[in-house]
Amino acid sequence: MAERAPEHWNGVETLKNYEALFIFDQSLDEDSVGAALTRVQEEISRQGGSVVDEKRLGRRAFARPMKKRDAGFYVRLTVQMDTAAIRPLLARLKLNEEVFRVQIVNQVVKAEPTPEPEARPESRPAVEERTDAES
C-alpha cells in the first residue's frame, strides 16, 4: 500500500475546513451540553485545530433507536485543522462518554450563483398576428 504524501507544501502545514456533526447524549441538559462542547473544542485546539463556527441544532429524535437511545443533542461545528489530526481527534472523542456520535467531513464550499445572461432580442422578424376582424 502506497503512503500518502503529507498535507503540507514546502514544509508549511495546510489547514482544511471540515464540518463536524456531534451528537451528545440525550441525558445531558443544556448547561451540561455547553460544558461538554467546551471540552470538545479544547480537544480540537490540542490537536492543532480551531473552531470557525458553531451552530447548536437542539435535541432531535433519531429515526430509529441506536444503542438503546432514541434522541440526542446535535451540534454542528466548522473546524479548521490539518488532515493528519482528524484520526487522533476521533480516537480521543471516542473516550468521551458525553459524545454519542461524531461525523467529520470536508466542508462543501457553495459556489456563488452566476448571473443569468441578459435576454437577447430574437433575430427572427416579428410576425404580425391577424385578428378575425382583419380577415
PyMOL commands that set and color helices and strands:
alter all, ss='L'
color gray80, all
select helices_A, chain A and resi 30-46+83-94
alter helices_A, ss='H'
color red, helices_A
select strands_A, chain A and resi 8-9+12-13+16-25+50-66+69-81+99-106
alter strands_A, ss='S'
color yellow, strands_A
deselect
rebuild
show_as cartoon
